[in-house]
Amino acid sequence: MKDLRVTRLRSDLVRRNLWAIPLFVLLSACDGLGPSAPAETEVLAGPLPGMSGPQLALHIRGDEEFGRVFGVADGLGPIFVAESCERCHVGDGKGHPVFNLTRFGRLTSTGFDPMRSAGGPQVQNRAILNHRGEVVPASATGAAGFTAPAVTGLGFLEAVDDATLLALEDPTDSDGDGISGRVQLVDAAGVVSEVIDLERFLDGAGDRLRIDGRLIGRFGKKASAISLLHQTANAYREDMGITSDLLPVDPINFAVGGFATDGVPDPEVSSDAVQAVVFYLRTLRAPVRREADAPEVVAGERLFIDIGCAKCHLPSLTAGSSTIAAIDRVTFHPYTDLLLHDMGPELDDGYTEGRAVTSEWRTAPLWGIGLAAVSQGGTGFFLHDGRATSLEQAIDLHGGEAASSRLRFRGLSAEDQRRLVTFLRSL
Amino acid sequence: MRRLVAICVSFLGVSAVTLLAQDTTMVQGGIYQRPFIVESGRTAVGGYFEANTTWSRTEGVNEGPSTDLRRFNIFLFSTLGPRLQFTSELEFEEGGEEVRVETALLDYRLHPALVIRAGVLLPPIGAFNVNHDGPRYEFVERPLVSTEIIPATLAEAGFGVHGRFGARAWSFSYDTYLTNGLNSGILLNEAGRTRLADGKGISLFEDDENGSPAFSARIATRHRSVGEIGLSHYRGIYNVFRLEGEQVDEKRWVSLTAVDLERRVGPIEVRGEVAFARIDLPSDLREIQGDRQWGFYLDAVTTVWRPRIRGLTDPHLRVGVRLERVDFNQGQFSTTGRKRFDERNAASVALSFRPVPETVFRLNYRVERFRDLQGNPAERTSTIQAGVATYF
């Protein structure tokens, strides 16, 4: 009898508490046990299609290096802007203004002086302990902020032949349309010549086109980097204070003394890692459009062309030959001509690079602009320094060669303005 | 004044007698409340180990299941005399890749209210830093606040005093220590944020690299049937501000304040901790590294079934829920005026089976949302973990 009571009591106990097991299963089932991957139209990151296994493995290794956070023990600094590539290019997208670069210089009677003896042209505004971050020297006549761009699709832009860019030039506005783009030219000295040698060895690249002994630039807000390797080596040193084989000396804060030591032997990143990052950038897919065929979007694109935006933000370019099948001679849609254009006093910060005048900027690729807010904390920060927080505001700040297009945009009905912006958001 | 001293002495004397029949407080007694420790013989050996299998998926990507022997710890305990005890803990983490002395301390009990402690000790910042043995918990992962804000397990070389007193059901305890303190690894590390756990290091057991000891203290009250609540604080200089006698930088301090709680509400055991960290950073690093952090965790665990199994005296099946949050970077961006994020929020459910009280088989399901510094859409991770932890 006693055993029966005990058994019943135990059964009651079990019945009373068995709710916990389905509860556990139910909670476990929430979220489908694991979150699914976001749709490819909602993110920028992702490899090119059709890559081989070894190419994918290198791409993933490059992704890891791109996300690697450098600490003091790894050689960060002694002065720097950010601790990793990913800090500025979150999810391979546009950066947040907190990680804006600042560059400065002085306009003289002989041209623009990047003030290298004062730590120019880039400010490294942060420092490791026992060092001091830089500030813009009082003697600078101009300084500009640079918001990090999205890095997707860069392999396509790199693969465009120099000859194609030269064919797009119209420096004297011979067709009289008010647009006079020109290529940036970069001195083939110093690190640039080392980059050329290395690329010739790595990629079997032929001789680059030279104009007056100089090379065509295409990356950066002023198009002052000739290739992804050039841009990447510069970014390691100038943005993170990480030395490489190509740039083996840390940045110096001349305001506190002519030394560049962070206690870590140089180079601080291997050439293997740099090459992996370059390959990663080269093999990121182009941004995928959203609702490209929607009537509103199609109408917006027509307006974009009609009011002249597409003269600089060229919808299509064609890549030259490439060892990567998905890029090789492919026509793609970056909405840029990679040329320098005068943007007028609205965007003239008194700073420049190469042969560009201070109001000239390289046409920003618009692909991926619809996902800007996804990497910028929910708000898009547009133009070279993120000064515009809406696409309408960004358009309104276009002057110089773009002034006539801005005027025509202002003349559109509110409905048409909305269509054009909807088209931009689909990119 | 003499009268006050006399009253205090009398109170302590009465309290000590009462305490002889009481449980020790949760945190202070933590290192002695381990099953291997018995009063026979001079030295006892014991330990615990934890092994887990983890299957995790982040935004649709998973690398398949992974199994690891996370910890294998060996305790050595020795009674050197009626008032003198030595205890130590040697920890093998990540399958033996990391080996360190987690505890090696001597307690000299002058009185229950005054015990001198010296050696490599666990500063009592919150309760978890002292009571962190895996077999005590139904959850595989340690709480985020206790590892990412409070850098558990924080073991430092130093000395201090602790004691407890009280009468009847209530008891009170205190701990206060001076230790070497955290180092400058807390910032500009590979975590990409201020992380106190990266300020720990082997140097904790060697010379203090800045010659400025850190202070830690905890006061707590415990009711025999209600539970314990503690308030703790830690403060120290973390940077090297002086080299060869020359001042090379200003002193920069780190402080931690924590409240811990353990109590029983009916059949449910509730345990939790909230902690706030303040780190004195150069102005150019505050926004991107984080100079103010906080977090909490709250566990609720109950026994749902005590089956009769031949050969086992008190097996039981337990379920638990944990909620937790850590904010690594409080404040706003000066550039945009918007909130800085860098937050992790997680919820876990646990199902565990204890064939004996010192051994636990655990099955956990955990969801976590991570928002980066800029506040971009959260990265979602779900994790299923199965594991075992046992004292031996």
Interface residues (C-beta under 8 A of the other chain):
Chain A: R10 L13 V14 N17 L18 A20 I21 L23 F24 L27 S28 C30 D31 L33 G34 P35 S36 A37 P38 V69 F70 G71 V72 A73 D74 L76 G77 A82 E83 S84 R87 V90 G91 H96 P97 V98 F99 N100 N125 R126 A127 I128 L129 N130 G133 V374 S375 Q376 G377 G378 T379 F381
Chain B: S56 R57 T58 E59 G60 V61 N62 S184 G185 L187 L188 N189 E190 A191 G192 N239 V240 V248 D249 R252 P282 D284 L285 E287 I288 V304 W305 R306 P307 R308 V319 F333 T335 T336 R338 F341 V349 L351 L363 Y365 V367 D372 L373 Q374 G375 N376 P377 R380 T381 S382 I384
